[in-house]
Amino acid sequence: LPSPIKASRSLAQQSSQIEVTKPLAAPAPPAPPPSTPLPSFTPTPPSPPSPPSPPLPLPQASASKSASKESTSASKESTEAVTQGSQKHVLHNLPASKPGCQNCCNMGDSVVACLDVEKCAMNGPARGKYALVLTHYGAPNEGMFQSIKSMKDAAKLAGDADIIMIMMNKDADRMKPNVKKLFDKWGVKLHRVDWDVPPDSKYYPKHDWCGHQDLIRIHVLGLEPYDAVAYYDGDCEFQGDITPVLKCAASGKFLSTNGGVGEALNIGFIALRPDKRMLEAALHFSRETNFSQLTGWGGAGWKPNGGYYVGGECGQGFFYSLFYKQGSPSAKQALES
């Protein structure tokens, strides 16, 4: 698997913020015009592939908060304006002049030094094909696109990256015309899926569980054939160029961020080079691994946290235990299966 690299809180919270439808007497009334179908998920062919990557490795290090301090920024100190219609939304591409923190990133049971995302981006493709991803669980509504203006501008700076909305079939079928118009207006591609939680998951509470809205993001892992994809929560406002994040992810790094209330991983942001094998690893992990509030997923525990953290039983604990708990037999078996 691409080596998961852990970014600190600012990569999602600041990088996300800085830097995502026949009577003869009287003629019959004219037939209504056919409805325009939503754009379907058909990714544009990616850039020519780089040399084959080695077998999917286990996580090796953690990623940086500093690279996103100024929106995971580009190297030149300039500001680029992107115009959408009559409104101008300015996204900077300034470098991260100051680190966001020191030794505030996580890896397994330890707090470790963070990754320099800008430096990592130098190993990415010169011209990659990217996608920014949103997900939604439940009845579609206009609130799904809280920050779509800045996401569209960020996508434009990232080489006209696609914007994809992942949604269950049963929810997409309930979409009203006003929401379909937003898909058309912003050029968002609808990617329909059959499940939000893997149907054969070993841990599957039936009530009061955040797994449905979190684990639908597992589908992001398999969105081939993009060079890199980045998932952002819909309320993340982009203030800067996120191309370095995508380039770094395209080099084979799995980028994530820790959380605002102490969680080891915040599920509001991930970036990676999609690979169907990663999707299969997540499905294997969900099928074979149980959860306990005392010992976490597969008995992997809660370190480096002192114990349970918010969302630990949902996506935040699931993703961290799978991709960052190297010593966990359950995670190792899933990643090597």
N, C-alpha and C positions, 0 to 999 in steps of 0.2 A: 504494500500500500504506500502511496506517497507519504513521506515521513511527516506526521503531524507536527506542526510547529505552532506554539502557543503564543498568541498575542495578548497583551494586557487589555484592561478595560477600555483604554482610549481607542484601540483599533476598531472596536465596534461602536463605542459610545461617542468617540470623537472622530474616528475615521468614518463612522457611519454618519456622523453629524457634519464632519468636514467633507470629510472625504468619504435609479428601482424605481361580437357579438350579431228551356229556351222558348218562352211564349213568343208568338209572332206579333201579338198586339203591342207589346212593350219590350224593348231591348233590355237584357239583363244588365245590372249595374256593372261597371268596370271592375275587373278583378284587382284585389289589392296587390301592390308591388311586392315581389318576393323579398323576404327578409334577408339581410346580409349576414352570412354566417361569421362567427368570430374567427379571427385568424388562428389557425391551428399551430401547434408546436411542430415546426419543421426547421430545425437548425440549419443555418447556412454552413456549407462545408468549411472546415477550419483551415488555417494556414498549413502549408506543407509540414508534415510531422518532423520533429527533431529525432535524433537517433533513439532507438528503442531504450526505454527506461529499464533499470534492473528490476528484479523481482520485488514485489511490494514490501518495503521494509517496515519495521515497527517504528514507533515514534522515537526521535532522537533528541530533540531539544524543544525549547519553547520560543514563541515569537514575541515581537517587541511592541511595547506600548509606545516607545519613542517614535517608531516609524509612522505612527498615526497621530502623533501629537499635533501635527499640522496637516492632517488628512492623508497620511501615507503618501503624500506629496511626490511631485516630480523634482528633478534635480535643479532645474533652472529657476531662478528667483524672478518670476513674472506672474502676472495675473491675466487669465484668459476669460473673456466674456463669451457666454453662449446665449444666443437669442432664440427664444421660442415664441413665435407669433409676435405680439406687440409688447411682450414683457421680456426684460433682460434679467437673467439670473446669473450672477457672477460666481464662478467656481475658481478658486485659486489653485496654483500648482507650486506653491512654495515648499522648500525642503523642511524637514523636521529639524529645526535649529537647536532645540533642546530636548533631551530625553524626557519622556513622560514620567518615568520612575526608574528606580534602580532595584534589580532583583525582586521584581514584583510579578513575575510570571511563574506558571506552574508546569511541572512535569512529573507525572506519577505521584509519588508521595512527597515531593520536594518543591520548594520555591527556588527558582533558578533564574539565571540571567536571561534577558529577552532577546529576541531575534531582531536584527536590523533589516526591516522589510525593504527599505530603499536599496541597500546593498544586495539583498537577495534578488530584487527585481532585475538586476543586471544580468542574471542568468536566464531570464525569461525570453520569449520570442520577440523579435523586433516588431512583428505585426501579427498579433494573435487574434483569434476569433473568440469573443467573450460573451457572457450573458449575465445579467443581474436578475435575481430570482426573488419572487414573493410567493407566499403561500397563504391560503385562507381555508378555515374550517367553519362550516355553518352557512347560513343563508347569505348569498352575495349582497354587498351593499357598497355605497359610494365611499364609506370610510376605509375600504381596502386600499385606497390610493391617497393616503394622507399626504405623502411627500413625493408624489409622482412627478411634479415639475422639476425638482432638483435631481431626482433619479434619472429623468430623461436627459437632463443636461450632463450628468455624470456619464451616462451611457454614450452620449455623443462624443465626449472627450476621450472615451476608451475605445475609439475606433468604431463608433456606431454599434455598440454592443446591443444585443437583443435584450428585451425585458420579457420575462416569462412569469406567468401566474400559475401556480400549481393548485389544483382544486379537485375534490372528489366529483365523480360523475353525478351523484345524486344532488350535490350542491350546485354544480354548474347548470343542471337542468332547471333549477329554480330561478335562474338569473332574469331580472326584469330589464325592459328596454333601456331604462336610464343608465343601468350599469353597463350594458352592452355598448352603449355609446362611448363610455369612458375607455373601454378596450380599444375601440376604433380610433378615438381621438389621440390616444397616446401610443398607439401601435403595440399594444401589449399582446403577447401570444398566450393563448390558453392551453395549458397542458393538463389534460384530464387523467386522473388516476382512479384505481378501483378501491383503494383503502387508505386510511389515515394511520391506523395502527396495524402492523403486520398481523393478519388474521390468526396465525397460530402462535402468537406471543405467549410465552410462559407466564409473564406477569401482565395481567389485563383486568384491572379493577373496572367495575361496571358503573361506578358512581363517583362523583367529586374527584375527578382526575384530569390533570392537564396534559395527559399523554396524547390525546387526539390532536390538539393544536400544535403540539411540539413534534411528534414523531412523523407527521406527514412530511416533515423536512428530510426524512431519510431519502425520499425520491431525488433530492438534489444531488446525492452522491453519484447517481447513474446517468446524469444528463450529458451523455456523449452526443456528438463528437467535438464539443467545445474545447479549446485549449485550457480555459479556466472558467469557473462560474463562481459567483459570490451571492450568498443569500443575505438579505437584510430585512429586519422587521419593517413593516410598512410605515412606522412612525419615525424612522431614521431620516433626518434631513441631511443632504449632502452639501458640504461647503467647499470641498476641494476635489482635485483630480484623484481618482482612486486607481488609475492605471497601474501604479507600482504594486498595489495589492494583487491585482489580477496577474501581472507578470510574474510576481513571486510565486503565486499559487500554480501558475503554468509550469514553473520549473520543477514541480513535484512536491511542494510543501503544502501541508494542511494547516491553514490559518484559522485561529479562533481567538476568543477573548474571555478573560475572567469577568466577574460580574460586579454590579453596583452594590450589592448587599452581601458580599462575601462568598458567593458561589464560585466554585473552581472553574466553571465554564458558563458563559452566558450564551444561550441558544439564539440570541438575536442577531448573530453574525457568524458565518463560516465562509471560507473561500478555499477552493481546491481545484485540482485537475480532475474532472469527473472520470469515473472508471466503474464499469459494471461490477467488477470484483469487490469494490468497496460497498456497493449496494448489497451484494450477496453476503458479505461479511456482517453487515448490520442485521440482515434477516436471520442469519445463523445465530448471532448473539441474542436477538430477541426470542428466538425459538428455544434456545438452550439455557438461558440465564434468568434466574429469578431475582427479585428485589426484596430487601429487608431494610427497614428504617434504621436498624441497628448496625448492619454491616454493609449496606449499599448493594450494588449490582454484582452478583456473583461472588459475594464475600470480599470484594476488593477494598472495602473500607472507605473512609471519608478524607483521609489525608490528601493534601496538606491542610485541609480544614480540620477544625477540632471535632466535628461531628456533622450531622445532617445539615444541609443547606437548602434553601428554597429551590424547588424544581428538581431536587435530587431524585425523586421517584419518576420524573418525566424526562424530557429531552436533555436537560442540563446534566443530570447524573448519568444518563444513558450514553451520551456522546463522550463525556469525559472518561467514563469507565472503559469504553470500547477503544478509544484512540490514544489515551494517555496512561492507562494503568498497565505498564509493560509486564509487571510481575503477576498479573491476574491470569490464571489458567484459562478462564472463560474467554477473556479478550484475546489471548494468544491463540487459542484454538480457532476462534472466529476469523481472525486475520490471516491465519495460515491455511484455513480450509479451502 
